[in-house]
Amino acid sequence: MVVVLFSLLSLVLIGGLALLCFTKAFSIVFLGNSRHVDIEEVHEQGKLQLIPMYFVGLLMLLIGFFPVMFLRLLEQPIALFTQTIGTVPQLIPVNITNALYTFGWAGLLFVFLVIAVWLLRRWVSRNKPVEIGPTWGCAYPTSSVKLQYTANSFARSYSKLAKPMLDIGKKEIAITEVFPSKKHYETHTYDKIERYFIDKLIKLIKVVTGWFLFLQNGRLQRYILYGILFISGVIIIPIIIEKIMMLLHFLNNL
């Protein structure tokens, strides 16, 4: 029962933090005007230079839609190590194979549905004029971008709700002058659960792995020595274990 309650609480917290994150992202992408002037105009590369990307993307789609077809290609390489040539249902359980088929065809159907909707939209709007205008102002349609909401101020109501689970750090300077000079303000939000349950563990792993940094010394001779020691260990350790088992078997028969 405790595990179930803890899982539900974790889902609620994760959902709340995700809502806060996407609210800030929404305000950055869709609300107000850009606060930075582009240094140079960005343009796409030529079509010939995009062919490798299209090929890789097509290969990824084929693997996602028809994974079993690619698993069949792995039968012969796997047989070199297993000494048996099996079929796809033997490589993975039958129920998983059927599920892969189902998900593949469902994904392909979804892609065709998206293409059909896009074609329908393009056909309906073929005679409609296309206009480019400013983004939705969201109560601050001003001429100066300095008067716009920031992402943190736009999501402030959500951050207040999640404040017990967040570490909110602020860097601000109090305004005391009548005509204040240029000042810089920063707000950083961090998840307490990530800080205590993930960051501390990662820090411990870094400390432990730091004990073995002497292995990475850049000397080729030592790298060759590591390989020799590894191969020697692979050969000698099974022999030692076999001799120990023989000795134990001899002692048990006395």
N, C-alpha and C positions, 0 to 999 in steps of 0.2 A: 504493500500500500504506500509506504514511504517512497519507494522508487517511482511509482506511478505519479504521485504528487510532485516529486522533484522533476520528473520528465515534463509534466504539464507546465510547471512553473518555468522551466528552461525554455519551452516552446513559446510561452507568452513573452518572456524577456527578449528572446531572439526576434520574435515578430515585431515587438515594439521598437527595438533598435533598428531593424530593417526598415520599418516605416519612417523612422527619423532620418535614416541615411538617404532613402529615396526621396523624401520631402526636400532635403537640402539639394540633392542632385536635380530634382525637378525645377527648383528655383534657379539654379545655376544655368540650366540648359534652356528653359522655356520662358523665363520671366525677365523683363528688363532688357537693357542693351549691354553690349560688351563693354567691359571696363578697360580693355587693353586694345590698342591700335595694332593691327597686323603689320609686322615689319616688311614682309614681302607677300606677294600674292601666291597662294598655294594652288597648284594645278596638278592634275593627274598625269602619269607617265603615258607613253605611247602604248597602243594596243599590243604590239609585239612583245613589249617588256612585261605585260600582264599575263601572257599566255602561261608561263610556269605557275603563277598563282591560280589561274583558272584550272589547270591540270591537277594541282594539289587539292584544290577545293572539290573538284569532281571525284577524285579518289577518296577523299574523306566521306563524301556523301554516299558513294557506293559501299564503303565499309560499314557505314551506319545503317544503310537500308538492307544490305545483303551480307551480313557478317558470316553466315554459314558458308557462303561461296568462298570466302577467303580462308575459312578454317580448313576447307578441303585442300587448299594449297599447302597447308602446314602438315598434312599427313605424312608425306615422304620425309621432310626434315625431322619430324618427331620420331619416325620409325628408326632413324639412325641411332637414336639414344635409347629407345624402348625396345628395339629388336622385334617389334610387332607392327604390322601395318593394319591399322583399324580404320573405321569409318567415322564420320563426324559424330553420330550418336554415341560412339565409344569414347571420343575425346571429351565430350561434355554430356551431362545427363540429358535424357530424351525430353523431359519437361522443359528444360532450359532451351533446348533446340527449338521446340515448338514455340516457346515464348519469343525467341529471337525472330522467327519467321513472322509471327503476329505483329510484333513491334515494327519490324521492317516494312511490312505492307501498310500498316497504319500510318507510319511516318511518310511513306510515299504518297498515300492518299491525302494526307494533310498538305503536302507540298503542291499536289495538283489542285487542291481546293484553294490554296492561297493564290496560285497562278490564275485560276478561274475568276476569283474575286478581283484580282488586279486587272485582268483583261476587261471584266465587266465595268469596273470603275473607269478605266481608260476610255471605253466605248461611250459611257454615259456622259463623261466630261470632255469629249473630243471637241465640242463646239463652245465650251465655256472659256471665257478669258482667264488667263493666269496673271495674277498680280502679286507683287512682292511688297510687303509693308513691314512696319515695326512689329516687334513681338508684343504680346499682351502685357499691358503695363501693370496690372494688379495693384491699382490704387496709387501708383507713383509714375504716371506718364509725364515725366519732367524732361526738360532739355538737357540736363546735366546728369551724367551717370553717378556723380558723387552723392546725389540725393536718393539713390535707389536703396532698397533693402539689400542687405547681404544675405548669404545663405543661412548664416547662424541666426540672424534676426527673424528671417522668415519662418524658420523651424523652431523658434524659441518656445512656443506653447507646447510642442511635443517634447522638447528637451527638459522642460520643467516637470512634466509627468514622469520622465525616466531619470530624473536627477538623482534619486537614491542609488541607482545602478551605474552612474556615470561619474567620471572625474572630469570636471569642467575647469580648465585653466584659462585665465584671462590675463592679458598684458595690456594695461590701459594707463593712460596718464590723465589725471584730473585737470579739468579746464578751470583756470583761475583768472585768465586775462579777459578783458572785455572783447578784444579782437585776437582770438587765439591764433597761434602759428600752426604750421603743419605738424600733425601728430599721427602716430601709428598705433593701431589697435589690432590685437590678435585674440582669437578664441579657439581653443583646442578642446575637443571632446574625445574622451577615451573610455573604453568599457572596463569596469572594475573586474568583471568575471574573467576577461581576457588577461588582465594584469596579474591576477592572483593564481589562476589555474593554468594559464598557457605560458605567459612570459616568464614566470618563475621556473617552470619546468624547462623551457628553452635555455634559460640562463644556466641551469644546472647541467644540462647536456653540453653547453659550450665549455663549462668549467672542466667536465670530465674529458671531453675531446681535446681540450687544451693541454692535457697531460701528455698527449701523443704527438704534439706538434714537432717534437725533435725528429720524428720520422721524415718529415718534409724538409730536408736540409739542402736539396738541390744538387747533391753529389751522386753522380751516376754509379759510382762503385758501390755505394750503399744500397741503391735501388736494385742493382744486380744481386747483392748479398741477400736482400729481403726475398727475392725470387728463389734463390738457392735454398734459403732456410724454409720457405714455404713448401717447395717441392720435396725437400728432405723430410719435413714433418709429415707430409701426406704419405710418404713411403714408409717411414720408420714407425710412426705412431700406431698404425694398424698391426705391424709386426710385434711391437711391444705389448699391445693389448692381447694379441693372440697367445704370446708366450705366458702372459699372466694368467689367462684363462686355462691354458694347459697346466700351469703350476697349481692352480686352484683345483682343477679336476684331479690331478695326481694326489694332492693332499686329502681330498675327500675320499679317495679310494684306499687310503692307508688303513 
